[in-house]
Amino acid sequence: MIRKLLFLILFLNIVIAFATESPSSNISKNIFSTQVDKIILYKGGSIIFKGFDGPGVIEIYSIIGNKISTSEIQNLNDLKISFPLKSGNMYIIRVITFKKAETFKIVA
C-alpha cells in the first residue's frame, strides 16, 4: 500500500514537472553545470557514496525517522560502507559536510 502511494506521488510529480514547463519564445538558455552530481546507491549490502569530497558525518534513518546509525568519516570521496539494510525498506541517508547537509532516500 505504501509503495503504491509513493509510486503515485512520484509519478504525479514527474507529470506535473513536464506539464509546467515554461514556453520558450525567442529566449535561448545557456546552462553550464560545474557541480558534480552526488549519488548514493545501495548494492550488495554496501552503501556507495559518489560525488562527495572531504570529511563529513553520515546518518542513516528509517523512513519513519528512527536513527539507525551515525558515522564520522574522514574522506567521503568514492566511499563504500558495508551496512546491512532490510531488503524492500526505504531509508533516509543524511550527509553532513562542512559546506552543507544533504538528504537522500534509498530503497534497499
N, CA, C and O atoms as CSV, one atom per row, in Angstrom:
chain,resi,resn,atom,element,x,y,z
A,1,MET,N,N,0.828,-1.190,0.000
A,1,MET,CA,C,0.000,0.000,0.000
A,1,MET,C,C,0.874,1.255,0.000
A,1,MET,O,O,0.625,2.188,-0.763
A,2,ILE,N,N,1.901,1.274,0.861
A,2,ILE,CA,C,2.776,2.441,0.947
A,2,ILE,C,C,3.584,2.579,-0.339
A,2,ILE,O,O,3.798,3.691,-0.821
A,3,ARG,N,N,4.032,1.458,-0.896
A,3,ARG,CA,C,4.797,1.515,-2.141
A,3,ARG,C,C,3.953,2.082,-3.278
A,3,ARG,O,O,4.441,2.880,-4.079
A,4,LYS,N,N,2.681,1.669,-3.348
A,4,LYS,CA,C,1.800,2.187,-4.390
A,4,LYS,C,C,1.579,3.683,-4.225
A,4,LYS,O,O,1.549,4.422,-5.210
A,5,LEU,N,N,1.424,4.129,-2.990
A,5,LEU,CA,C,1.234,5.554,-2.715
A,5,LEU,C,C,2.480,6.353,-3.078
A,5,LEU,O,O,2.373,7.420,-3.683
A,6,LEU,N,N,3.677,5.845,-2.714
A,6,LEU,CA,C,4.925,6.523,-3.064
A,6,LEU,C,C,5.113,6.574,-4.577
A,6,LEU,O,O,5.558,7.588,-5.114
A,7,PHE,N,N,4.772,5.475,-5.272
A,7,PHE,CA,C,4.884,5.458,-6.729
A,7,PHE,C,C,3.937,6.477,-7.345
A,7,PHE,O,O,4.316,7.181,-8.281
A,8,LEU,N,N,2.717,6.566,-6.838
A,8,LEU,CA,C,1.742,7.523,-7.352
A,8,LEU,C,C,2.226,8.951,-7.159
A,8,LEU,O,O,2.111,9.771,-8.070
A,9,ILE,N,N,2.761,9.258,-5.995
A,9,ILE,CA,C,3.275,10.604,-5.722
A,9,ILE,C,C,4.433,10.924,-6.651
A,9,ILE,O,O,4.493,12.023,-7.204
A,10,LEU,N,N,5.350,9.990,-6.833
A,10,LEU,CA,C,6.489,10.190,-7.733
A,10,LEU,C,C,6.010,10.391,-9.166
A,10,LEU,O,O,6.494,11.283,-9.863
A,11,PHE,N,N,5.068,9.572,-9.608
A,11,PHE,CA,C,4.551,9.675,-10.965
A,11,PHE,C,C,3.875,11.022,-11.192
A,11,PHE,O,O,4.086,11.651,-12.229
A,12,LEU,N,N,3.064,11.474,-10.233
A,12,LEU,CA,C,2.384,12.755,-10.379
A,12,LEU,C,C,3.374,13.918,-10.406
A,12,LEU,O,O,3.164,14.887,-11.136
A,13,ASN,N,N,4.441,13.837,-9.628
A,13,ASN,CA,C,5.457,14.892,-9.648
A,13,ASN,C,C,6.131,14.977,-11.008
A,13,ASN,O,O,6.411,16.075,-11.489
A,14,ILE,N,N,6.394,13.843,-11.633
A,14,ILE,CA,C,7.017,13.838,-12.951
A,14,ILE,C,C,6.064,14.427,-13.983
A,14,ILE,O,O,6.478,15.231,-14.818
A,15,VAL,N,N,4.800,14.038,-13.937
A,15,VAL,CA,C,3.817,14.560,-14.879
A,15,VAL,C,C,3.659,16.064,-14.713
A,15,VAL,O,O,3.605,16.786,-15.708
A,16,ILE,N,N,3.584,16.550,-13.489
A,16,ILE,CA,C,3.441,17.980,-13.228
A,16,ILE,C,C,4.677,18.738,-13.690
A,16,ILE,O,O,4.558,19.838,-14.230
A,17,ALA,N,N,5.857,18.172,-13.489
A,17,ALA,CA,C,7.092,18.834,-13.899
A,17,ALA,C,C,7.125,19.040,-15.406
A,17,ALA,O,O,7.557,20.095,-15.871
A,18,PHE,N,N,6.676,18.056,-16.178
A,18,PHE,CA,C,6.667,18.208,-17.627
A,18,PHE,C,C,5.533,19.115,-18.090
A,18,PHE,O,O,5.665,19.801,-19.104
A,19,ALA,N,N,4.423,19.127,-17.362
A,19,ALA,CA,C,3.279,19.944,-17.757
A,19,ALA,C,C,3.491,21.419,-17.471
A,19,ALA,O,O,2.894,22.264,-18.139
A,20,THR,N,N,4.329,21.751,-16.491
A,20,THR,CA,C,4.513,23.152,-16.113
A,20,THR,C,C,5.772,23.761,-16.704
A,20,THR,O,O,6.287,24.746,-16.175
A,21,GLU,N,N,6.274,23.195,-17.788
A,21,GLU,CA,C,7.465,23.728,-18.429
A,21,GLU,C,C,7.123,25.067,-19.056
A,21,GLU,O,O,6.094,25.195,-19.720
A,22,SER,N,N,7.966,26.059,-18.857
A,22,SER,CA,C,7.686,27.393,-19.379
A,22,SER,C,C,7.920,27.429,-20.884
A,22,SER,O,O,8.851,26.801,-21.388
A,23,PRO,N,N,7.066,28.170,-21.605
A,23,PRO,CA,C,7.249,28.262,-23.048
A,23,PRO,C,C,8.515,29.031,-23.384
A,23,PRO,O,O,8.851,30.011,-22.720
A,24,SER,N,N,9.205,28.590,-24.400
A,24,SER,CA,C,10.439,29.271,-24.788
A,24,SER,C,C,10.203,30.009,-26.095
A,24,SER,O,O,10.239,29.407,-27.169
A,25,SER,N,N,9.965,31.296,-26.007
A,25,SER,CA,C,9.716,32.086,-27.200
A,25,SER,C,C,11.017,32.312,-27.952
A,25,SER,O,O,11.489,31.409,-28.643
A,26,ASN,N,N,11.599,33.479,-27.837
A,26,ASN,CA,C,12.854,33.779,-28.509
A,26,ASN,C,C,14.015,33.833,-27.527
A,26,ASN,O,O,15.045,34.441,-27.819
A,27,ILE,N,N,13.863,33.217,-26.390
A,27,ILE,CA,C,14.888,33.249,-25.359
A,27,ILE,C,C,15.696,31.966,-25.434
A,27,ILE,O,O,15.136,30.871,-25.380
A,28,SER,N,N,16.997,32.095,-25.557
A,28,SER,CA,C,17.846,30.913,-25.541
A,28,SER,C,C,18.430,30.758,-24.148
A,28,SER,O,O,18.788,31.739,-23.497
A,29,LYS,N,N,18.517,29.542,-23.712
A,29,LYS,CA,C,19.021,29.268,-22.375
A,29,LYS,C,C,20.383,28.613,-22.479
A,29,LYS,O,O,20.555,27.631,-23.201
A,30,ASN,N,N,21.339,29.150,-21.766
A,30,ASN,CA,C,22.664,28.541,-21.662
A,30,ASN,C,C,22.850,28.076,-20.234
A,30,ASN,O,O,22.888,28.882,-19.304
A,31,ILE,N,N,22.963,26.797,-20.073
A,31,ILE,CA,C,23.118,26.237,-18.737
A,31,ILE,C,C,24.484,25.568,-18.666
A,31,ILE,O,O,24.773,24.638,-19.419
A,32,PHE,N,N,25.313,26.050,-17.758
A,32,PHE,CA,C,26.625,25.473,-17.551
A,32,PHE,C,C,26.652,24.873,-16.158
A,32,PHE,O,O,26.382,25.563,-15.175
A,33,SER,N,N,26.970,23.614,-16.069
A,33,SER,CA,C,26.995,22.940,-14.784
A,33,SER,C,C,28.421,22.533,-14.448
A,33,SER,O,O,29.047,21.761,-15.175
A,34,THR,N,N,28.926,23.058,-13.342
A,34,THR,CA,C,30.252,22.661,-12.881
A,34,THR,C,C,30.160,21.782,-11.644
A,34,THR,O,O,31.173,21.274,-11.161
A,35,GLN,N,N,28.958,21.602,-11.136
A,35,GLN,CA,C,28.769,20.804,-9.929
A,35,GLN,C,C,28.701,19.319,-10.296
A,35,GLN,O,O,28.033,18.935,-11.256
A,36,VAL,N,N,29.386,18.512,-9.535
A,36,VAL,CA,C,29.354,17.066,-9.728
A,36,VAL,C,C,28.096,16.532,-9.042
A,36,VAL,O,O,27.804,16.883,-7.899
A,37,ASP,N,N,27.367,15.692,-9.745
A,37,ASP,CA,C,26.175,15.098,-9.155
A,37,ASP,C,C,26.568,14.170,-8.017
A,37,ASP,O,O,27.537,13.416,-8.111
A,38,LYS,N,N,25.811,14.242,-6.964
A,38,LYS,CA,C,26.055,13.399,-5.798
A,38,LYS,C,C,25.061,12.250,-5.821
A,38,LYS,O,O,23.856,12.446,-5.978
A,39,ILE,N,N,25.596,11.049,-5.660
A,39,ILE,CA,C,24.775,9.851,-5.765
A,39,ILE,C,C,25.058,8.939,-4.578
A,39,ILE,O,O,26.201,8.782,-4.149
A,40,ILE,N,N,23.984,8.339,-4.055
A,40,ILE,CA,C,24.114,7.308,-3.028
A,40,ILE,C,C,23.361,6.083,-3.518
A,40,ILE,O,O,22.179,6.160,-3.853
A,41,LEU,N,N,24.058,4.952,-3.558
A,41,LEU,CA,C,23.475,3.694,-4.013
A,41,LEU,C,C,23.585,2.639,-2.925
A,41,LEU,O,O,24.501,2.670,-2.103
A,42,TYR,N,N,22.645,1.709,-2.929
A,42,TYR,CA,C,22.748,0.541,-2.047
A,42,TYR,C,C,22.825,-0.679,-2.937
A,42,TYR,O,O,21.888,-0.990,-3.673
A,43,LYS,N,N,23.957,-1.373,-2.861
A,43,LYS,CA,C,24.168,-2.513,-3.739
A,43,LYS,C,C,24.968,-3.586,-3.005
A,43,LYS,O,O,26.047,-3.316,-2.477
A,44,GLY,N,N,24.439,-4.781,-2.980
A,44,GLY,CA,C,25.154,-5.922,-2.409
A,44,GLY,C,C,25.528,-5.760,-0.944
A,44,GLY,O,O,26.602,-6.202,-0.538
A,45,GLY,N,N,24.679,-5.146,-0.149
A,45,GLY,CA,C,24.960,-4.990,1.277
A,45,GLY,C,C,25.873,-3.822,1.611
A,45,GLY,O,O,26.323,-3.696,2.750
A,46,SER,N,N,26.154,-2.961,0.628
A,46,SER,CA,C,27.028,-1.807,0.855
A,46,SER,C,C,26.354,-0.523,0.380
A,46,SER,O,O,25.610,-0.520,-0.600
A,47,ILE,N,N,26.627,0.554,1.087
A,47,ILE,CA,C,26.160,1.876,0.682
A,47,ILE,C,C,27.328,2.557,-0.024
A,47,ILE,O,O,28.419,2.666,0.536
A,48,ILE,N,N,27.096,3.016,-1.253
A,48,ILE,CA,C,28.144,3.612,-2.075
A,48,ILE,C,C,27.857,5.103,-2.233
A,48,ILE,O,O,26.761,5.491,-2.637
A,49,PHE,N,N,28.844,5.935,-1.913
A,49,PHE,CA,C,28.729,7.388,-1.995
A,49,PHE,C,C,29.604,7.880,-3.137
A,49,PHE,O,O,30.797,7.579,-3.169
A,50,LYS,N,N,29.031,8.637,-4.082
A,50,LYS,CA,C,29.804,9.187,-5.196
A,50,LYS,C,C,29.512,10.678,-5.316
A,50,LYS,O,O,28.371,11.120,-5.174
A,51,GLY,N,N,30.568,11.441,-5.579
A,51,GLY,CA,C,30.415,12.874,-5.789
A,51,GLY,C,C,30.632,13.715,-4.553
A,51,GLY,O,O,30.490,14.936,-4.609
A,52,PHE,N,N,30.972,13.095,-3.440
A,52,PHE,CA,C,31.233,13.823,-2.206
A,52,PHE,C,C,32.728,14.041,-2.054
A,52,PHE,O,O,33.531,13.338,-2.668
A,53,ASP,N,N,33.103,15.023,-1.229
A,53,ASP,CA,C,34.515,15.331,-1.051
A,53,ASP,C,C,34.761,15.798,0.378
A,53,ASP,O,O,33.941,16.515,0.951
A,54,GLY,N,N,35.876,15.397,0.945
A,54,GLY,CA,C,36.277,15.856,2.265
A,54,GLY,C,C,35.658,15.065,3.391
A,54,GLY,O,O,35.004,14.048,3.157
A,55,PRO,N,N,35.859,15.526,4.618
A,55,PRO,CA,C,35.307,14.834,5.789
A,55,PRO,C,C,33.818,15.139,5.971
A,55,PRO,O,O,33.299,16.121,5.442
A,56,GLY,N,N,33.148,14.275,6.731
A,56,GLY,CA,C,31.734,14.503,6.995
A,56,GLY,C,C,31.161,13.476,7.940
A,56,GLY,O,O,31.852,12.571,8.409
A,57,VAL,N,N,29.877,13.637,8.209
A,57,VAL,CA,C,29.135,12.734,9.085
A,57,VAL,C,C,28.005,12.121,8.261
A,57,VAL,O,O,27.299,12.818,7.531
A,58,ILE,N,N,27.848,10.803,8.393
A,58,ILE,CA,C,26.781,10.092,7.696
A,58,ILE,C,C,25.799,9.572,8.738
A,58,ILE,O,O,26.179,8.869,9.674
A,59,GLU,N,N,24.533,9.929,8.559
A,59,GLU,CA,C,23.476,9.459,9.452
A,59,GLU,C,C,22.486,8.648,8.624
A,59,GLU,O,O,22.116,9.046,7.520
A,60,ILE,N,N,22.060,7.512,9.164
A,60,ILE,CA,C,21.096,6.652,8.488
A,60,ILE,C,C,19.840,6.589,9.349
A,60,ILE,O,O,19.902,6.292,10.542
A,61,TYR,N,N,18.693,6.876,8.719
A,61,TYR,CA,C,17.405,6.877,9.402
A,61,TYR,C,C,16.457,5.911,8.707
A,61,TYR,O,O,16.562,5.688,7.500
A,62,SER,N,N,15.530,5.339,9.469
A,62,SER,CA,C,14.438,4.597,8.849
A,62,SER,C,C,13.484,5.622,8.254
A,62,SER,O,O,13.601,6.812,8.547
A,63,ILE,N,N,12.554,5.190,7.434
A,63,ILE,CA,C,11.640,6.116,6.775
A,63,ILE,C,C,10.724,6.821,7.777
A,63,ILE,O,O,10.180,7.882,7.469
A,64,ILE,N,N,10.546,6.255,8.961
A,64,ILE,CA,C,9.701,6.910,9.968
A,64,ILE,C,C,10.507,7.825,10.893
A,64,ILE,O,O,9.952,8.422,11.815
A,65,GLY,N,N,11.805,7.934,10.648
A,65,GLY,CA,C,12.615,8.897,11.378
A,65,GLY,C,C,13.456,8.359,12.509
A,65,GLY,O,O,14.105,9.140,13.206
A,66,ASN,N,N,13.473,7.059,12.721
A,66,ASN,CA,C,14.320,6.480,13.775
A,66,ASN,C,C,15.767,6.434,13.292
A,66,ASN,O,O,16.049,5.909,12.215
A,67,LYS,N,N,16.683,6.983,14.089
A,67,LYS,CA,C,18.097,6.969,13.722
A,67,LYS,C,C,18.645,5.563,13.904
A,67,LYS,O,O,18.518,4.961,14.970
A,68,ILE,N,N,19.261,5.047,12.834
A,68,ILE,CA,C,19.820,3.697,12.858
A,68,ILE,C,C,21.315,3.752,13.128
A,68,ILE,O,O,21.837,2.936,13.886
A,69,SER,N,N,22.013,4.713,12.511
A,69,SER,CA,C,23.460,4.757,12.640
A,69,SER,C,C,23.986,6.160,12.383
A,69,SER,O,O,23.385,6.938,11.641
A,70,THR,N,N,25.126,6.474,13.012
A,70,THR,CA,C,25.867,7.714,12.761
A,70,THR,C,C,27.339,7.356,12.650
A,70,THR,O,O,27.882,6.641,13.493
A,71,SER,N,N,27.981,7.863,11.598
A,71,SER,CA,C,29.403,7.594,11.387
A,71,SER,C,C,30.115,8.868,10.982
A,71,SER,O,O,29.637,9.612,10.126
A,72,GLU,N,N,31.261,9.116,11.599
A,72,GLU,CA,C,32.095,10.244,11.209
A,72,GLU,C,C,33.170,9.707,10.269
A,72,GLU,O,O,33.915,8.791,10.616
A,73,ILE,N,N,33.238,10.295,9.067
A,73,ILE,CA,C,34.121,9.808,8.012
A,73,ILE,C,C,35.145,10.887,7.678
A,73,ILE,O,O,34.794,12.061,7.556
A,74,GLN,N,N,36.407,10.497,7.530
A,74,GLN,CA,C,37.476,11.451,7.227
A,74,GLN,C,C,37.528,11.830,5.751
A,74,GLN,O,O,37.908,12.953,5.419
A,75,ASN,N,N,37.149,10.907,4.853
A,75,ASN,CA,C,37.177,11.203,3.430
A,75,ASN,C,C,35.967,10.553,2.755
A,75,ASN,O,O,35.872,9.328,2.690
A,76,LEU,N,N,35.052,11.372,2.258
A,76,LEU,CA,C,33.832,10.874,1.633
A,76,LEU,C,C,34.011,10.567,0.146
A,76,LEU,O,O,33.068,10.113,-0.502
A,77,ASN,N,N,35.188,10.804,-0.399
A,77,ASN,CA,C,35.428,10.631,-1.828
A,77,ASN,C,C,35.331,9.150,-2.210
A,77,ASN,O,O,36.131,8.334,-1.752
A,78,ASP,N,N,34.344,8.806,-3.056
A,78,ASP,CA,C,34.108,7.431,-3.522
A,78,ASP,C,C,34.138,6.425,-2.373
A,78,ASP,O,O,34.898,5.456,-2.402
A,79,LEU,N,N,33.317,6.662,-1.380
A,79,LEU,CA,C,33.256,5.845,-0.178
A,79,LEU,C,C,32.302,4.669,-0.368
A,79,LEU,O,O,31.262,4.804,-1.013
A,80,LYS,N,N,32.661,3.519,0.194
A,80,LYS,CA,C,31.811,2.334,0.191
A,80,LYS,C,C,31.790,1.774,1.606
A,80,LYS,O,O,32.825,1.380,2.144
A,81,ILE,N,N,30.594,1.740,2.209
A,81,ILE,CA,C,30.432,1.267,3.578
A,81,ILE,C,C,29.579,0.004,3.568
A,81,ILE,O,O,28.481,0.000,3.013
A,82,SER,N,N,30.076,-1.061,4.175
A,82,SER,CA,C,29.275,-2.275,4.328
A,82,SER,C,C,28.297,-2.052,5.466
A,82,SER,O,O,28.693,-1.827,6.609
A,83,PHE,N,N,27.001,-2.116,5.134
A,83,PHE,CA,C,25.973,-1.887,6.141
A,83,PHE,C,C,24.725,-2.666,5.730
A,83,PHE,O,O,24.113,-2.348,4.710
A,84,PRO,N,N,24.337,-3.680,6.504
A,84,PRO,CA,C,23.167,-4.476,6.128
A,84,PRO,C,C,21.866,-3.709,6.391
A,84,PRO,O,O,21.595,-3.292,7.517
A,85,LEU,N,N,21.076,-3.532,5.343
A,85,LEU,CA,C,19.765,-2.905,5.460
A,85,LEU,C,C,18.707,-3.935,5.069
A,85,LEU,O,O,18.961,-4.808,4.240
A,86,LYS,N,N,17.539,-3.829,5.661
A,86,LYS,CA,C,16.463,-4.774,5.401
A,86,LYS,C,C,15.919,-4.571,3.984
A,86,LYS,O,O,15.513,-3.467,3.620
A,87,SER,N,N,15.915,-5.619,3.212
A,87,SER,CA,C,15.503,-5.560,1.814
A,87,SER,C,C,14.055,-5.086,1.679
A,87,SER,O,O,13.173,-5.516,2.423
A,88,GLY,N,N,13.834,-4.197,0.719
A,88,GLY,CA,C,12.491,-3.698,0.444
A,88,GLY,C,C,12.087,-2.490,1.266
A,88,GLY,O,O,11.016,-1.929,1.033
A,89,ASN,N,N,12.896,-2.075,2.208
A,89,ASN,CA,C,12.574,-0.909,3.037
A,89,ASN,C,C,13.234,0.346,2.476
A,89,ASN,O,O,14.251,0.278,1.786
A,90,MET,N,N,12.630,1.498,2.790
A,90,MET,CA,C,13.175,2.776,2.370
A,90,MET,C,C,13.922,3.404,3.547
A,90,MET,O,O,13.474,3.326,4.691
A,91,TYR,N,N,15.056,4.021,3.255
A,91,TYR,CA,C,15.886,4.645,4.277
A,91,TYR,C,C,16.251,6.064,3.847
A,91,TYR,O,O,16.267,6.388,2.660
A,92,ILE,N,N,16.539,6.886,4.826
A,92,ILE,CA,C,16.989,8.254,4.578
A,92,ILE,C,C,18.449,8.336,5.003
A,92,ILE,O,O,18.802,7.987,6.129
A,93,ILE,N,N,19.288,8.800,4.089
A,93,ILE,CA,C,20.714,8.975,4.358
A,93,ILE,C,C,20.983,10.469,4.398
A,93,ILE,O,O,20.678,11.186,3.444
A,94,ARG,N,N,21.545,10.933,5.482
A,94,ARG,CA,C,21.879,12.352,5.634
A,94,ARG,C,C,23.396,12.477,5.680
A,94,ARG,O,O,24.057,11.849,6.507
A,95,VAL,N,N,23.941,13.298,4.780
A,95,VAL,CA,C,25.375,13.523,4.700
A,95,VAL,C,C,25.635,14.970,5.088
A,95,VAL,O,O,25.156,15.897,4.434
A,96,ILE,N,N,26.403,15.152,6.164
A,96,ILE,CA,C,26.700,16.484,6.672
A,96,ILE,C,C,28.180,16.759,6.447
A,96,ILE,O,O,29.039,16.056,6.979
A,97,THR,N,N,28.473,17.792,5.650
A,97,THR,CA,C,29.857,18.200,5.401
A,97,THR,C,C,30.044,19.606,5.950
A,97,THR,O,O,29.113,20.196,6.499
A,98,PHE,N,N,31.248,20.138,5.800
A,98,PHE,CA,C,31.496,21.486,6.301
A,98,PHE,C,C,30.747,22.528,5.477
A,98,PHE,O,O,30.542,23.645,5.950
A,99,LYS,N,N,30.336,22.190,4.257
A,99,LYS,CA,C,29.606,23.125,3.400
A,99,LYS,C,C,28.107,23.119,3.674
A,99,LYS,O,O,27.494,24.179,3.801
A,100,LYS,N,N,27.510,21.914,3.766
A,100,LYS,CA,C,26.067,21.817,3.959
A,100,LYS,C,C,25.655,20.401,4.322
A,100,LYS,O,O,26.461,19.471,4.306
A,101,ALA,N,N,24.389,20.265,4.645
A,101,ALA,CA,C,23.803,18.958,4.940
A,101,ALA,C,C,22.861,18.601,3.798
A,101,ALA,O,O,22.056,19.423,3.360
A,102,GLU,N,N,22.971,17.362,3.320
A,102,GLU,CA,C,22.126,16.909,2.220
A,102,GLU,C,C,21.444,15.611,2.615
A,102,GLU,O,O,22.009,14.799,3.347
A,103,THR,N,N,20.217,15.420,2.122
A,103,THR,CA,C,19.427,14.261,2.472
A,103,THR,C,C,19.081,13.480,1.214
A,103,THR,O,O,18.707,14.062,0.195
A,104,PHE,N,N,19.208,12.157,1.288
A,104,PHE,CA,C,18.914,11.270,0.165
A,104,PHE,C,C,18.014,10.139,0.640
A,104,PHE,O,O,18.063,9.749,1.807
A,105,LYS,N,N,17.190,9.611,-0.264
A,105,LYS,CA,C,16.360,8.458,0.042
A,105,LYS,C,C,16.850,7.283,-0.785
A,105,LYS,O,O,17.157,7.436,-1.967
A,106,ILE,N,N,16.926,6.113,-0.168
A,106,ILE,CA,C,17.289,4.899,-0.888
A,106,ILE,C,C,16.329,3.796,-0.519
A,106,ILE,O,O,15.713,3.820,0.547
A,107,VAL,N,N,16.207,2.830,-1.406
A,107,VAL,CA,C,15.425,1.618,-1.149
A,107,VAL,C,C,16.387,0.450,-1.194
A,107,VAL,O,O,17.094,0.246,-2.180
A,108,ALA,N,N,16.403,-0.307,-0.123
A,108,ALA,CA,C,17.334,-1.454,-0.042
A,108,ALA,C,C,16.766,-2.633,-0.790
A,108,ALA,O,O,17.392,-3.691,-0.843
